[in-house]
Amino acid sequence: ASSPLQVKYADGELERLEHKLFIGMLPKNVSEVEVSALFSKYGTIKDLQILRGSQQTSKGCAFLKYETKEQALAALEAINGKHKMEVRVY
């Protein structure tokens, strides 16, 4: 049922300079820890924010910043459209 993650540069010039990625198609109950675990394979994460609505429920997307452009590009290449995050039901 889950779709592959969508990873792209966040919109805007500053975001590109900051190596900030937009991650879409995240499972609604995924945690920061799980997203970090996946993306930290590709580099040092400086900032990670899962976007949440009024009830603190995930909107299914996140912003993530890497230290370098190479790290951001490596993650983008490896994950965009190829990786599905499996949701564990507790």
MIDOSE-1310 file (N, C-alpha, C; in nm, 2 decimals, decimal comma, always signed):
residues 90
assp	+0,08/-0,12/+0,00/+0,00/+0,00/+0,00/+0,09/+0,13/+0,00; +0,21/+0,11/+0,05/+0,29/+0,23/+0,06/+0,36/+0,27/-0,07; +0,38/+0,39/-0,10/+0,44/+0,44/-0,22/+0,59/+0,47/-0,19; +0,67/+0,46/-0,29/+0,81/+0,50/-0,27/+0,82/+0,64/-0,22
lqvk	+0,92/+0,67/-0,14/+0,95/+0,80/-0,09/+0,98/+0,90/-0,21; +0,94/+1,02/-0,20/+0,98/+1,12/-0,30/+1,08/+1,21/-0,23; +1,20/+1,23/-0,29/+1,30/+1,31/-0,23/+1,34/+1,41/-0,33; +1,34/+1,54/-0,30/+1,39/+1,64/-0,39/+1,44/+1,76/-0,31
yadg	+1,51/+1,85/-0,38/+1,55/+1,97/-0,32/+1,43/+2,05/-0,28; +1,44/+2,10/-0,16/+1,33/+2,19/-0,11/+1,33/+2,31/-0,21; +1,21/+2,37/-0,22/+1,20/+2,49/-0,32/+1,28/+2,61/-0,27; +1,34/+2,68/-0,36/+1,41/+2,80/-0,32/+1,56/+2,79/-0,32
eler	+1,62/+2,91/-0,34/+1,76/+2,92/-0,36/+1,84/+2,89/-0,23; +1,79/+2,94/-0,12/+1,85/+2,92/+0,01/+1,85/+2,78/+0,05; +1,74/+2,71/+0,03/+1,73/+2,57/+0,06/+1,84/+2,49/-0,01; +1,86/+2,52/-0,14/+1,96/+2,45/-0,21/+2,10/+2,47/-0,15
lehk	+2,13/+2,60/-0,11/+2,25/+2,63/-0,05/+2,27/+2,56/+0,08; +2,16/+2,54/+0,15/+2,16/+2,47/+0,28/+2,16/+2,32/+0,27; +2,15/+2,27/+0,15/+2,14/+2,12/+0,12/+2,02/+2,07/+0,19; +1,91/+2,14/+0,17/+1,78/+2,10/+0,24/+1,70/+2,02/+0,14
lfig	+1,65/+1,90/+0,18/+1,57/+1,82/+0,10/+1,43/+1,81/+0,15; +1,34/+1,80/+0,06/+1,20/+1,77/+0,09/+1,17/+1,62/+0,08; +1,11/+1,56/+0,17/+1,08/+1,42/+0,17/+0,93/+1,40/+0,17; +0,88/+1,34/+0,07/+0,73/+1,32/+0,07/+0,70/+1,17/+0,07
mlpk	+0,57/+1,14/+0,08/+0,52/+1,01/+0,09/+0,56/+0,93/+0,21; +0,59/+1,00/+0,32/+0,62/+0,93/+0,44/+0,50/+0,87/+0,50; +0,51/+0,75/+0,57/+0,40/+0,69/+0,64/+0,36/+0,79/+0,75; +0,23/+0,80/+0,78/+0,18/+0,90/+0,88/+0,23/+0,88/+1,02
nvse	+0,27/+0,75/+1,05/+0,31/+0,73/+1,19/+0,46/+0,71/+1,20; +0,53/+0,75/+1,10/+0,68/+0,74/+1,10/+0,74/+0,84/+1,20; +0,85/+0,80/+1,27/+0,91/+0,89/+1,37/+1,03/+0,96/+1,31; +1,08/+1,06/+1,38/+1,20/+1,13/+1,34/+1,32/+1,03/+1,35
vevs	+1,31/+0,94/+1,45/+1,42/+0,84/+1,46/+1,43/+0,75/+1,34; +1,31/+0,71/+1,29/+1,31/+0,62/+1,18/+1,36/+0,69/+1,05; +1,32/+0,81/+1,03/+1,36/+0,89/+0,91/+1,52/+0,91/+0,92; +1,56/+0,95/+1,04/+1,70/+0,97/+1,07/+1,79/+0,85/+1,04
alfs	+1,74/+0,73/+1,08/+1,81/+0,61/+1,06/+1,83/+0,58/+0,92; +1,73/+0,61/+0,84/+1,74/+0,58/+0,69/+1,84/+0,69/+0,63; +1,82/+0,81/+0,65/+1,89/+0,92/+0,58/+2,03/+0,94/+0,64; +2,06/+0,90/+0,76/+2,19/+0,92/+0,81/+2,30/+0,83/+0,75
kygt	+2,25/+0,73/+0,67/+2,35/+0,64/+0,60/+2,42/+0,72/+0,49; +2,36/+0,84/+0,45/+2,42/+0,91/+0,34/+2,50/+1,04/+0,39; +2,49/+1,07/+0,51/+2,57/+1,18/+0,56/+2,52/+1,23/+0,70; +2,58/+1,34/+0,74/+2,54/+1,40/+0,87/+2,42/+1,49/+0,85
ikdl	+2,32/+1,46/+0,93/+2,19/+1,53/+0,93/+2,21/+1,65/+1,03; +2,19/+1,77/+0,98/+2,19/+1,89/+1,06/+2,06/+1,92/+1,12; +1,95/+1,89/+1,05/+1,82/+1,93/+1,09/+1,72/+1,84/+1,03; +1,62/+1,80/+1,10/+1,51/+1,72/+1,05/+1,38/+1,76/+1,11
qilr	+1,28/+1,78/+1,03/+1,15/+1,83/+1,07/+1,04/+1,75/+1,00; +0,97/+1,67/+1,07/+0,85/+1,61/+1,01/+0,74/+1,71/+1,03; +0,67/+1,74/+0,92/+0,56/+1,84/+0,92/+0,44/+1,78/+0,99; +0,38/+1,85/+1,08/+0,27/+1,80/+1,16/+0,15/+1,90/+1,15
gsqq	+0,03/+1,84/+1,16/-0,09/+1,92/+1,16/-0,12/+1,96/+1,31; -0,24/+2,01/+1,32/-0,29/+2,07/+1,45/-0,29/+1,96/+1,56; -0,32/+1,84/+1,52/-0,33/+1,73/+1,63/-0,19/+1,66/+1,64; -0,09/+1,72/+1,60/+0,05/+1,66/+1,60/+0,06/+1,53/+1,51
tskg	-0,04/+1,52/+1,42/-0,03/+1,41/+1,33/+0,05/+1,45/+1,21; +0,13/+1,35/+1,16/+0,22/+1,38/+1,05/+0,14/+1,41/+0,93; +0,20/+1,50/+0,85/+0,14/+1,53/+0,72/+0,20/+1,45/+0,61; +0,29/+1,35/+0,65/+0,35/+1,26/+0,55/+0,46/+1,32/+0,48
cafl	+0,52/+1,43/+0,53/+0,64/+1,48/+0,46/+0,73/+1,55/+0,57; +0,85/+1,57/+0,52/+0,95/+1,62/+0,61/+1,06/+1,71/+0,54; +1,13/+1,79/+0,61/+1,24/+1,86/+0,56/+1,36/+1,81/+0,63; +1,47/+1,79/+0,56/+1,59/+1,74/+0,62/+1,71/+1,82/+0,56
kyet	+1,81/+1,86/+0,65/+1,93/+1,93/+0,60/+2,05/+1,85/+0,63; +2,13/+1,84/+0,52/+2,26/+1,77/+0,53/+2,37/+1,88/+0,55; +2,49/+1,83/+0,59/+2,61/+1,92/+0,60/+2,66/+1,96/+0,47; +2,66/+1,86/+0,37/+2,72/+1,90/+0,24/+2,63/+1,86/+0,12
keqa	+2,65/+1,92/+0,01/+2,58/+1,90/-0,11/+2,59/+1,75/-0,15; +2,71/+1,70/-0,14/+2,74/+1,56/-0,18/+2,65/+1,46/-0,10; +2,63/+1,49/+0,03/+2,55/+1,40/+0,11/+2,40/+1,41/+0,06; +2,36/+1,53/+0,04/+2,22/+1,55/+0,00/+2,19/+1,48/-0,14
laal	+2,29/+1,50/-0,23/+2,27/+1,43/-0,36/+2,28/+1,28/-0,35; +2,36/+1,23/-0,26/+2,37/+1,09/-0,25/+2,24/+1,03/-0,20; +2,18/+1,10/-0,10/+2,05/+1,05/-0,04/+1,94/+1,06/-0,15; +1,94/+1,17/-0,22/+1,84/+1,20/-0,32/+1,85/+1,08/-0,43
eain	+1,97/+1,05/-0,48/+1,99/+0,95/-0,58/+1,94/+0,81/-0,53; +1,98/+0,78/-0,40/+1,96/+0,65/-0,35/+1,81/+0,62/-0,31; +1,75/+0,72/-0,27/+1,61/+0,70/-0,21/+1,50/+0,74/-0,29; +1,51/+0,85/-0,37/+1,40/+0,91/-0,44/+1,34/+0,80/-0,54
gkhk	+1,21/+0,77/-0,51/+1,13/+0,68/-0,60/+1,17/+0,54/-0,59; +1,27/+0,50/-0,50/+1,32/+0,37/-0,50/+1,30/+0,30/-0,36; +1,28/+0,38/-0,26/+1,27/+0,33/-0,13/+1,13/+0,35/-0,06; +1,08/+0,24/-0,01/+0,95/+0,25/+0,07/+0,98/+0,24/+0,21
mevr	+0,92/+0,32/+0,29/+0,94/+0,31/+0,44/+0,82/+0,22/+0,49; +0,86/+0,11/+0,55/+0,76/+0,02/+0,60/+0,71/+0,07/+0,73; +0,59/+0,07/+0,75/+0,53/+0,11/+0,88/+0,51/-0,01/+0,97; +0,57/+0,00/+1,08/+0,55/-0,11/+1,18/+0,43/-0,07/+1,27
vy	+0,35/-0,17/+1,28/+0,23/-0,15/+1,37/+0,26/-0,21/+1,51; +0,25/-0,12/+1,61/+0,28/-0,17/+1,74/+0,16/-0,23/+1,81
